[in-house]
Amino acid sequence: MKIVSPDVAVIGAGPVGCVTALAFARRGAKVTLLEAQPNNKKRLAGEWLHPPALEVLERLGVSLSPDTVNYDTGLGFVVFPDDGSKPIRLEYPSGAKGLSCEHNSIVSTLREAASDRKEIDFISHARVTRIQGQQLSVESFQQGDPFTVVADRIVGADGRASIARKAMGISHNPQPISYMAGVLLENVKLPFEGFGHVLLGGVGPALIYRIGENKVRMCLDVPLNVPKKLANLWDAYRSIIPSELLEAFRQALAENRVVWVANQHSSRTYYGRPGLSLVGDATGYFHPMTATGMTVGFMDAERLVESHSFKDYQNQRNFGSYVPEMLATTLYQVFCRDDESAVAIRRAIYQMWREDPTECFRTMHLLSGAQTKIFHFTGSFIKGLAMAVKSVFENNIATGQWRNLLRVSLAFAQWLRLPMTIAVSRFWKNPRGSMSLKEGV
Ligand SMILES: Cc1cc2nc3c(=O)[nH]c(=O)nc-3n(C[C@H](O)[C@H](O)[C@H](O)COP(=O)(O)OP(=O)(O)OC[C@H]3O[C@@H](n4cnc5c(N)ncnc54)[C@H](O)[C@@H]3O)c2cc1C
């Protein structure tokens, strides 16, 4: 049987696998990059890249934009509050820019860049079926015969159903959160061109952004208890969709331009072992509300290549990816829950963003992954929580609703458990491998 012996073997040529291969190649390593499903093009997955992700690509000499991105994009987000008040604009700080385009276009560009590097042997239609020590068994659908790859460094960049994670016996119990309906709108103008639009007040939050000159993506978060029917999407979201997009939305549903995917949470708790590291979704994943999966994965790749040891990599990413995971999980809860504590926290956040430009700056720094220091996140979180508690206390005391006050106080205390539960599962390893969201909230 044929044996291939590169310096590094990367399993999976998704966005993070390609970036990992490119980062190792840049340091002169010989890399074998293996991809099982090169033709999986219709998938609904990451389409928004924050500025730090583009900076990683720039360092690797990859540009996504020149020919394909001839529209305004990547300026930041505009939040449409659920109380009908004026939209709030959150721009990336210091003129930084992100980018949104079709997932397939990101992956194709990265795969082309990998194929062009002489240090990378990109083998497509090649599925890793077994990992024993530093040896991979690979089934090849194009070359016919199976072959073996032996490498001192193996990287599992094989996504949510990672065989690398399985081979290490790491348990994997993803928590279902909701469904995402990806709806494709054609020939519409967005109210705030260049921005991602976050719409609140529907049965779940919605995110809308441009992915092409004539194409706009709507990501509608559908709770698990709402049946996945097209008619439900119209009824559930039309009240929050800006009027200029409604006709295109109706048309897209009539033509079934909808792709469904399950949103799940699996905490980024394990990074592998010496000789077999995990990167990207193979380490864990969370709700795509904050659009940070690829940005975090690209940072995994850079840190892995720069780390002196596996332990060093693991420590860096344990701390470096806590804030993005925490922010995505907490913001999703804040945006979709309807109990009194969540409503009060939402209002407090709107107020903070409206009154304090430094909070907008801090939010976008945290959201984009540029700032990963825990105290920056906890500072904003505690401030929002304190403002919400104050307003609820004042209202309930003024109206003498003591029982309700006690009930909401307990609900507020629960909000503090979420960051702590994720911290515990991450820094004091949870033997079950992933925590339950219910433990946190
Ligand atoms: C609805 C939705 C919206 C999202 N939006 C955003 C967003 O806007 N921005 C953002 O940054 N992130 C977003 N994400 C998250 C983002 O899509 C993921 O974080 C990202 O795709 C992870 O990349 P990856 O390379 O780690 O894994 P994947 O993209 O899953 O790639 C893994 C690759 O490995 C291959 N593979 C698997 N097993 C094997 C095997 N045994 N042998 C060989 N190859 C194998 C697969 O075929 C695949 O090509 C979103 C996710 C969802 C679900």
The ligand as an SDF file (V2000), in Angstrom:
LIG
                    3D

 53 58  0  0  0  0  0  0  0  0999 V2000
  -25.9680   28.5140    9.6910 C   0  0  0  0  0  0  0  0  0  0  0  0
  -24.5430   28.8280   10.0020 C   0  0  0  0  0  0  0  0  0  0  0  0
  -24.0670   30.1060    9.7820 C   0  0  0  0  0  0  0  0  0  0  0  0
  -22.7450   30.4060   10.0880 C   0  0  0  0  0  0  0  0  0  0  0  0
  -22.2980   31.6600    9.8620 N   0  0  0  0  0  0  0  0  0  0  0  0
  -21.0150   31.9660   10.1180 C   0  0  0  0  0  0  0  0  0  0  0  0
  -20.4870   33.2450    9.7540 C   0  0  0  0  0  0  0  0  0  0  0  0
  -21.1860   34.0820    9.1850 O   0  0  0  0  0  0  0  0  0  0  0  0
  -19.1690   33.4810   10.0310 N   0  0  0  0  0  0  0  0  0  0  0  0
  -18.3740   32.5350   10.5950 C   0  0  0  0  0  0  0  0  0  0  0  0
  -17.1880   32.8140   10.8320 O   0  0  0  0  0  0  0  0  0  0  0  0
  -18.8320   31.3180   10.9160 N   0  0  0  0  0  0  0  0  0  0  0  0
  -20.1150   30.9980   10.6680 C   0  0  0  0  0  0  0  0  0  0  0  0
  -20.5700   29.7360   10.9020 N   0  0  0  0  0  0  0  0  0  0  0  0
  -19.6330   28.7330   11.4290 C   0  0  0  0  0  0  0  0  0  0  0  0
  -18.6890   28.2400   10.3030 C   0  0  0  0  0  0  0  0  0  0  0  0
  -19.4500   27.7640    9.2080 O   0  0  0  0  0  0  0  0  0  0  0  0
  -17.7990   27.1350   10.8300 C   0  0  0  0  0  0  0  0  0  0  0  0
  -17.1900   27.5830   12.0200 O   0  0  0  0  0  0  0  0  0  0  0  0
  -16.7300   26.7750    9.7980 C   0  0  0  0  0  0  0  0  0  0  0  0
  -17.3010   26.2670    8.6230 O   0  0  0  0  0  0  0  0  0  0  0  0
  -15.8040   25.7410   10.4080 C   0  0  0  0  0  0  0  0  0  0  0  0
  -14.8160   25.4290    9.4800 O   0  0  0  0  0  0  0  0  0  0  0  0
  -13.9810   24.0810    9.6130 P   0  0  0  0  0  0  0  0  0  0  0  0
  -13.0240   24.0960    8.4790 O   0  0  0  0  0  0  0  0  0  0  0  0
  -13.5010   23.9090   10.9990 O   0  0  0  0  0  0  0  0  0  0  0  0
  -15.0680   22.9020    9.4260 O   0  0  0  0  0  0  0  0  0  0  0  0
  -15.9460   22.5500    8.1620 P   0  0  0  0  0  0  0  0  0  0  0  0
  -16.3540   23.7730    7.4480 O   0  0  0  0  0  0  0  0  0  0  0  0
  -17.0220   21.6610    8.6650 O   0  0  0  0  0  0  0  0  0  0  0  0
  -14.9770   21.7310    7.2290 O   0  0  0  0  0  0  0  0  0  0  0  0
  -14.5640   20.4160    7.5700 C   0  0  0  0  0  0  0  0  0  0  0  0
  -14.0640   19.7390    6.2960 C   0  0  0  0  0  0  0  0  0  0  0  0
  -13.5260   18.4740    6.6360 O   0  0  0  0  0  0  0  0  0  0  0  0
  -13.9490   17.5040    5.7010 C   0  0  0  0  0  0  0  0  0  0  0  0
  -13.9130   16.2040    6.3640 N   0  0  0  0  0  0  0  0  0  0  0  0
  -14.7120   15.7860    7.3860 C   0  0  0  0  0  0  0  0  0  0  0  0
  -14.3770   14.5370    7.7560 N   0  0  0  0  0  0  0  0  0  0  0  0
  -13.3460   14.1560    6.9550 C   0  0  0  0  0  0  0  0  0  0  0  0
  -12.5870   12.9550    6.8420 C   0  0  0  0  0  0  0  0  0  0  0  0
  -12.8150   11.8990    7.6410 N   0  0  0  0  0  0  0  0  0  0  0  0
  -11.6000   12.8970    5.8980 N   0  0  0  0  0  0  0  0  0  0  0  0
  -11.3520   13.9740    5.0770 C   0  0  0  0  0  0  0  0  0  0  0  0
  -12.0690   15.1190    5.1310 N   0  0  0  0  0  0  0  0  0  0  0  0
  -13.0500   15.2050    6.0630 C   0  0  0  0  0  0  0  0  0  0  0  0
  -15.3620   17.9610    5.3240 C   0  0  0  0  0  0  0  0  0  0  0  0
  -15.7800   17.4300    4.0880 O   0  0  0  0  0  0  0  0  0  0  0  0
  -15.1910   19.4790    5.3010 C   0  0  0  0  0  0  0  0  0  0  0  0
  -14.8150   19.9480    4.0310 O   0  0  0  0  0  0  0  0  0  0  0  0
  -21.8880   29.4010   10.6220 C   0  0  0  0  0  0  0  0  0  0  0  0
  -22.3760   28.1210   10.8540 C   0  0  0  0  0  0  0  0  0  0  0  0
  -23.6860   27.8320   10.5600 C   0  0  0  0  0  0  0  0  0  0  0  0
  -24.1910   26.4440   10.8090 C   0  0  0  0  0  0  0  0  0  0  0  0
  1  2  1  0
  2  3  1  0
  2 52  2  0
  3  4  2  0
  4  5  1  0
  4 50  1  0
  5  6  2  0
  6  7  1  0
  6 13  1  0
  7  8  2  0
  7  9  1  0
  9 10  1  0
 10 11  2  0
 10 12  1  0
 12 13  2  0
 13 14  1  0
 14 15  1  0
 14 50  1  0
 15 16  1  0
 16 17  1  0
 16 18  1  0
 18 19  1  0
 18 20  1  0
 20 21  1  0
 20 22  1  0
 22 23  1  0
 23 24  1  0
 24 25  2  0
 24 26  1  0
 24 27  1  0
 27 28  1  0
 28 29  2  0
 28 30  1  0
 28 31  1  0
 31 32  1  0
 32 33  1  0
 33 34  1  0
 33 48  1  0
 34 35  1  0
 35 36  1  0
 35 46  1  0
 36 37  1  0
 36 45  1  0
 37 38  2  0
 38 39  1  0
 39 40  1  0
 39 45  2  0
 40 41  1  0
 40 42  2  0
 42 43  1  0
 43 44  2  0
 44 45  1  0
 46 47  1  0
 46 48  1  0
 48 49  1  0
 50 51  2  0
 51 52  1  0
 52 53  1  0
M  END
$$$$
